[in-house]
Amino acid sequence: MKSRHLLSHYIPLAVHNPFSGAPVLSAGETGSTMEDAEACLEGAPLSGTVLAASYQTRGVGRKEGRIWHAEKGMNLLFTLLVNKEDINLQPQLVPLAAGLGLSRFLENEYAVAPLIKWPNDVLIDGKKIAGILCRFNGGWFLVGIGVNINQAAFPARLQNPATSLYLETGTITDPVSLLPRLLQNLRESLSDGGWREEVQSRLFGTGKEVLVCGGRRPDDGVAGDYPAVIRGIDEEGRLLVTSRDSAELIALAGGEISIARLNPGLHRKITQHMTELLGSLRESFDKSPGFTQNLGAVYTALTRLPGLSLPDSFSLGRYAAAFVEKLPGPDPKEMSFFSDEPRSFKTGGRLLDLWFMEIFWMMRFRAGPGPWVKEETSLSEEDHAAVLRGALRSGVKTGLPFILRHPDVSSVSGSYAADLLRLHIHDGGREEIIKALKDRVPPRPGQEGMLLFLLQVSAELRLPVFGKSLLRRLLTEPGGDGGLFFAALAFVDRLAMRNFIPLLEEQLFGIRTGEARKLLLISALAGLYAGAPGGLPNYLPAVSEKLSAGLDASRLLLNHLECCLRGGGGNADSGRGLRVLQCSCIDRSRMPGEGNSGGMNVFILALGDALAREPGIGTVYTLQMVNLAEPLHLESLLEERTPGHVVIGVPVYLPEGINQFSLMKRQYHIEHWAERTLSLYGIKPDLFHLRYTHNGSMALMNAARRMKVPAVFTLTSDPHVQLSQKYGQFSASGGQPEDLSFDLHRVFLSDRILSGADGVVVLSQGHGLGNIYSFFPQFGLDPQLSKKPLKLVSEGIDMSTEGLPGFSREDFMRLMSSQDYDGPGFPFRLDREHVDRPCILNAGRLHPVKQQHLLAEAWISSGLWKVYNLVIVGGKAVNPGKEERDIIEKIALLAAGNPQVKGRFAVLGAMENRKLRSLEHWITENIAGPLPHVYACSSYKEEFGIAILEAMEAGFLMFGPVRGGLPGYITHGENGFLMKTDSAEDIADTLSSILLSGTGDTRKLREIALHGSREIREHYNISRVVRDYSSFYKEVVRHGM
């Protein structure tokens, strides 16, 4: 029989089975005991049969599809097969009854106090020791159980904390020896009709406030997270909760909720412990007054705090720092308190070394002036950046030589200079700063980075550092550095140097001046004219006439002039409602899938369209970047996408492209030209929405502050959640990844933007507030932050088919077929004889983190190429960027080494979103066959995935990374599949095991795809999501700054 063949690697164990003597079978290694149990049903097994394994390669958890992490031979992993005739329970009650049996076993055998976390986990002190996965199949209950027995350590990346019998008791146990007693407890609990009272008494979280994630809010029925209090369980096994706004019981069915790891109620508990904890720490000051010892005491105390479950060492480090910050600073007269501290710390990891150094220096600066403000030549650039972050956190000025030690825009420490110098200005040190900067002008040849730094900092702080001769040279050198030209232009504009108007006009009308320079020359001249006698109306018409007469005047330049005249500082909006500025910092010239433009750009544009239709919303402006370092193909910086939704392009010069590093290097350049463009175009928002943690958002936060406009910030736990895993292997003496300092810079930025924001948005997918609370202790410890409006919202997609371009068979062939396509782009298309095969689709940016080359390798190595076409949509087809070229070259190498796949895969290049949606719908509606069409997201992690939602809505069967936010809306095996994406082998294993093996029942797979499509249409329609944003924006504006 088929089942006998599939189970041939199992051997019988001489273990007593209380289930009527049914066999207990064991395998050294298998894919999944649950999958094997399903296969076993074909052979009429005895009720009570047990399939156990020392190791599972595809073990999974319930609901979120998480991989079950179990070291080989260390734990008890098995599936129990029980006929429904032997269990007098409804299917939804079986996980709770099994949890009861596990809890009784652990309590009786090991004197521990386990609790049942609804609906299927068993915890000890808030840490997971066992998990249960139940399925009902053709009259059989399949009860999958994993118990952590001897495992001593668990991956830091686990989303929930774990423990084991060894960690709880200190004893090593043979896992198989536990089976008889455990099975006896399971047999009793599964046949126990009075399960509810005992489960209720063992229920984890009763009376506690938690965060219900992934359900439907009780107030409006919209999918989203909401706080609630656990009250118990009803007769049907549903969790009973009450919301904050009502005492009415809400019954939550299995599969609809998960409970956030850290919640508001727990934060109150932490705060209650603070007085006692701080008291004991103050006592330790006298015995070991050094900062490292104190921080270590806090760190250790937090690891032992009952009920506090933080995911990794960096999360603990964040909390330890927050507690230490509450300690009183030392008396400046008693500097021996810090006198023996090392310049760097030796925690065993460079990540925590730099983080603790940052907090240490924050406290030192708060202590008052001391010898540490002298220039420290022995500090590395990374250490120096950490010290400067500490200085900014302290809000206390430090020595100028120390600030200006790395005066270069390319350094992380250089990005902090302007804000640190601003502290000096506030303290009356303006003249001292001007002298210090002038001493460095002009820098030596080859120090263009320093010159750019000095120009940007001087412009930002409006310091008259540069003389006329140097500025004239920078503004007139035709072949000079473009960055220096634009920085000098911003300096002249910001300091209102109207004596430069004749020179700037000369450059504007010069035949050798390129369009990019002319564009910002117009902006600068308009700004200078606006403050001159007579204002803009007396100047710009003459400029427009003169420029129009030039042979090289483009439509873009003329439209820019016209908008400057029409705006003139007035209000471009009709005043019928709230004016919202969405700040995306995405390249306006790129369609989704090109460069840094991805799914979030699709969402922001769709949200803007929908917001503009909402009652009480006047105009929505979406701010994007126009990179002057690349060819300009626009006719206007301003575009009305839909009635009430206007896209505004801010011209900036970013020769490295638009990315997080270039935004850091030129933050003040962006800040100046964004303010200037908004002013010239008459755009006066009532609210800014900052969506990313980077210096572009910091620049626009500063602009919002100067304009006295409230700002909303979308807060995420990126990069925080990755840091311990990413840098855990790098010790203080063992080398350091280049981007560690930059990642800590982003952590610092998120704290600064959060502190300055007037409202906070958190995406409700994935773990909702769980990760936010884990990495932002401010929410529990900062009373000011707790007063700010906060909203959990979903993302969504535009599901309207109105306005989508038509798509025909001929269109499909011209796009896909190598024989029919004659346009530019990547040299990979399908042969005609293969175009009607089922499709594995991937759409998005060609980028290392998206890992399309791993998907291509998995498609080839798994043999999927024999039955599925692979279609990759993304990348700039003409003149691709470096990262895009790298991915294409890797795919080309794979194709060259596997000539059999030629004509069976296509790389189409990025396409306009509506065209992509039309293509997806055409494929699912017109290419029929037994196998479902598949969307495979191969990203290392994916926080949300707009492209995934769109493909699911169109009917594709979804496969995506388990890492990130997808488990928030993908239930493994129900509406899609989750997979590890660490390697091509991981991707190949999951795809082939489901699509090609016996478990891949095509009818069932089509049902899963249909289920996914229905769920997306029901819960993630942009028309529903937009109401959350609209109401929150209005609340923030009412709340004020």
Protein Blocks (a to p, Z undefined) as FASTA:
>chain_A
ZZlmmmmmpccdddddfegoiacdddfbdfblklmmmmmmmnopaehiacddfbdfkbcc
ehjlpacdddehkaccddddddfklpccdfklmmmmmmmmmmmmmmmmnopacddddfkb
cceehiafbdcddddeehiacddddddfklcbdcfklmbdcddfklmnopacdfklmmmm
mmmmmmmmmmmmklmmmmmmmpghihiacddehiacfklopacddddddfbdcfkopacd
ddfkbcbdcdddehiaccdfbdfklmmmmmmmmmmmmmmmmmmmmmmmcfklmmmmmmmm
mmmmghiacfbfklmmmmmmmmmmmpccddfklmmlmmmpcfbdcehpaklmmmmmmmmm
mmmmmnopcfklpccfkbcfklmmmmmmmmmmnopacdfklmmmmgcfkbmklmmmmmmm
mmmmmnopmmmmmmmmmmmpccdehilmmmmmmmmmmmmnopafbcfklmmmmmmmmklc
fklmmmmmmmmmmnopaklmmmmmmmmmpmklcfklmmmmmmmmmmmmmmpghijmlmmm
mmmmmmmmpmklcfklmmmmmmmmmnnopafbgolaccddddekpafkbcehiajbcfkl
mmmmmmmmmmmmpghiabdcddddddfkbccfbfbfbdcfbghiacdddddddfkopafk
lmmmmmmmmmmmmmmmmmmnopacfbdcdfbdcfklmmmmmmmmmnopacdddddfbfkl
mmmmmmmmpcfknopafklmmmmmmmmmmmmmmmmpcbdcddfehjljmmmmmmmmklmm
mmklmmpccddddddddfbfghiacddfklmmmmmmmklpccecdfbdcdfklmmpccdd
deddddfklommmmmmmmmmnommmmpccddeedjfbhpafklmmmmmmmmmmmmmmmml
goiaccebjadfklmmmmmmmmmmmmgcfbdcddddfbfbdfkopmlmmmmmnopacddd
fbhjklmmpcghkloccddfkbmklmmmmmmmmmmmmklcfklmmmmmmmmmmmmmmmmc
fklmmmmmmmmmmmmmmnoZZ
